Amino acid sequence: MQRLTHLQRLEAESIHIMREVMAEAQNPVMLYSVGKDSAVMLHLAKKAFYPSPPPFPLMHVDTTWKFQDMYALRDKAARDAGMELIVYQNPEAKERGINPFDHGPLHTDMWKTEGLKQALTKYGFDAAFGGARRDEEKSRAKERIFSFRTASHGWDPKNQRPELWNLYNAKKAKGESIRVFPLSNWTELDIWQYIMAENIEIVPLYMAAKRPTVERDGLLIMVDDDRFPLKPGEEPEMRSIRFRTLGCYPLTGAVESTASTLSEVVQEMLLTTTSERQGRAIDRDGGDASMEKKKQEGYF
Amino acid sequence: MADIQTQDPVYKTDALIAEDIDAYLDIHQNKGLLRFITCGSVDDGKSTLIGRLLYDSKMIFEDQLAALEADSKRVGTQGQDIDFALLVDGLAAEREQGITIDVAYRFFATEKRKFIVADTPGHEQYTRNMVTGASTADLAVILIDARKGVLSQTRRHSFLAHLIGIRHIVLAVNKMDLVGYDQATFDEIVSDYSNFAESIGIKDFTAIPISGFKGDNIAIAPSPETPWYSGPSLIEHLETVDLGADEEQARPFRMPVQWVNRPNLDFRGFSGLISDGEIAPGDTVRIVPSGKTSTVKSIVTMDGDKDEAVAGQSVTLTLADEVDCSRGDVIAAADAPPQAADQFETTIVWMSDENLIPGRGYWLKLATQTISATVAEPKYEIDVNSLEHLAAKSLSLNSIGVAEVTTDKPIVFECYKDSKQLGGFILVDKITNATVAAGMIHFSLRRAQNVHWQPTTITRDDHSAMKNQKPALLWFTGLSGSGKSTIANVVEKKLARMNRHTFLLDGDNVRHGLNKDLGFTEADRIENIRRVGEVAKLMTDAGLIVITAFISPFRAEREMVRNMLPENEFIEVHIDTPLELAEARDVKGLYKKARSGELKNFTGIDSPYEEPEKPEIRIDTTAMTPEEAADLIIARIIP
């Protein structure tokens, strides 16, 4: 008799989901954001198809404004997994020089939401894995594991397919696609525990170190390159910081911390009890229902 | 949190977070997992209870709590009190309308277990949502308002939980604070419920008197208010209830194959989630339905080969022999394999706005098998409130019925009560791709088990070789009066002249004999087409070129016939005549009758014609004569 732990059961479920997609979709892709959830998702994909490499490409919908450490790990992780890496940057956003300083919400909309839609259409992917978890945000708690999207990538929360047992309905018409969330039932603590148990490589920014920072709108922002517009006479201050979540560096708030090991990070997380996305400026646009609105527009 | 009096459950590991995080993580590394569903309405205090479970296990973060307090004052229904419904209700549309329409999943953990709570709020679509949430649950918490006792909704929730096979039922008698923590009230409710539970086959349940609002018997029992209660607190019970992993692992081994892993010519692995039993290298297994046996060579994982694997794990097996095995097959214990059958008695929960159409082909997905299937007219429908059996011709949204299901080919299955993985299925609409129903197999019908396919010495290939032709089914479809019969006749005449062996099945003629028992209801029209399809299939087996002329207005039925035949033998011929033209011709005077209302359900008038999307041949009758049309069709089938 062998009793499975919660992590073993979560792992088995995620692997089952990935294999179902592989068996039923024509052209799947794994969206890879380089964050810790993406790292876990990629690790599970390696396990699901071992000894084959995961039989689909990794795709990063890039904004050109991610942390440098993220770009470094992204390229290494794809290489280590033996997977093709597709980096997509919205050409219009690139041409117009869309950036987080001058364009506000348009930055996320054009680089991420539009960029993702363009990329999925361009490559004709009919199933895309994403690392979202149900415990992250209220509207996600109700989203299916296989989440159906119209040909224009829209999500209709009132018209979701019932999902019973572990039977996933992957049938769809031409042009329609499915977003698949294999980590739906994982919590933030599960993710951290799994990273520790499996020795998964994550971006060092999750751990505290001295980094150059400035304060903007109550958020502690790391100055990651020379594109950051400093005020006249302003000097970035070296602070011991880490990140709870990673995105575009000018939009991602750091927390002051000395937690430099994984277990110290988890300790801090359990003691501070502030929910995860709070450090990310993007959720605040549009108030309460902002994530749900973004999802209906096609954001992951 | 001034309004919620906390009775803090102090887990002994909490202090460890600050003192010794590694020790804390060690303890939490090896937790089990329990999935449960909460049944009841907001009136029963369900949201408050879930909110309390999250709060007591420290799963509400400070910023969420602050947002909750603000929301409660702005849109809450509890005055200045915290409205926990806001915490567990997700979507903006629902919040505005004050209704919840779906299944939401919540997470919390104690030192012993991680919990996933399926919450199915609201009254609308309750059956559909509860069945969905319950399908993955190990346990159901059935909430009762102590002031109201056992209500019809309590019975409904219990019936559904039992129907979906949840073995652990908790009767949470809530709002005990509002009845003065009166033991007699509690005992009476338990006794009432006990009688009912027994009547529907629930053998065992655990009753706990609680107050979600005050926290009594949630984390610690007995609460000082209920000294008369000697059982566990709700959380203690959730932490310790035996989930029957032993039983699951003691069952014979089964693994539905999801995917064949073939990185190179030297490796061939079969990947899947083990649904029952356990497996080790050297075990003899049988591939079902083929029946071939082999031995497990290795259990391959990225962390190295394993000595054993058990139900609930996703693995990749390699076998000692080169046996045929692919997605949809089940690898099973050689001495106790599951059966394959193609006809079943099932319970079906209908989940779509569009009613069940008996006889229509749906996709049936069971484990990793997807196959075309039809549902017969239900034997009866079950009223979820009174549990009475009602006569039914169909099933509509949220209705539950018992009906026979027939699959196109035998599938590997087990009775649902023995294996949820191999006994539960979904039905998918072939046109909209929506999941329209969930079903549970009771047993296979004898017919499928005892009528074996008799292999014949003269095969269909022999038949067609003798006739020196490739068999085919030319399926003419089109409106009444479009010219189907006329063109079909010309085609057959021409083929006969070319010494081809043919047979023309005409719609009107078949109704004089084979199908004279059928009328023109939707179900009868489907059965008409099914029989014609089967007859045409036998004729192609005999090597004939079969020509049929039926209106066959529905795509699903034409697809059903297409799926009966080997690939490329079904040739759909759309006789495309505009309705105005067909009506103007009105050879049989039927359109006139239909327009006057004398004839009901007439295709094109008050019943739809679904045009073929990709017919093999399309004949535009406004552009060619029947002779020209026939030549064109023959040119396509005779190379």
Interface residues (C-beta under 8 A of the other chain):
Chain A: M1 Q2 R3 L4 T5 H6 L7 Q8 R9 L10 E11 A12 E13 I15 H16 R19 E20 M22 A23 K46 K47 A48 F49 Y50 P51 S52 P53 R134 D135 K138 S139 A141 K142 P157 K158 Q160 R161 P162 E163 L164 W165 N166 L167 N169 K171 K172 A173 S184 N185 T187 L189 D190 Q193 M196 A197 S263 E264 V266 Q267 L270 L271 T273 T274 S275 Q278 D288 A289 E292 K293
Chain B: I17 A18 I21 D22 Y24 L25 H28 Q29 N30 K31 G32 L33 K58 F61 E62 D63 Q64 D71 D89 G90 L91 A92 A93 I101 D102 V103 A104 Y105 R106 F107 A109 R113 K114 I116 R128 N129 V131 T132 S135 T136 A245 D246 Q249 Q258 W259 N261 R262 P263 F267 G269 S271 G272 L273 E278 V300 T301 M302 E308 V310 G312 Q313 S314 T316 R327 M351 W363 K365 L366 A367 T368 K420 Q421 G424 F425 I426 V428 N433 A434 T435 A438
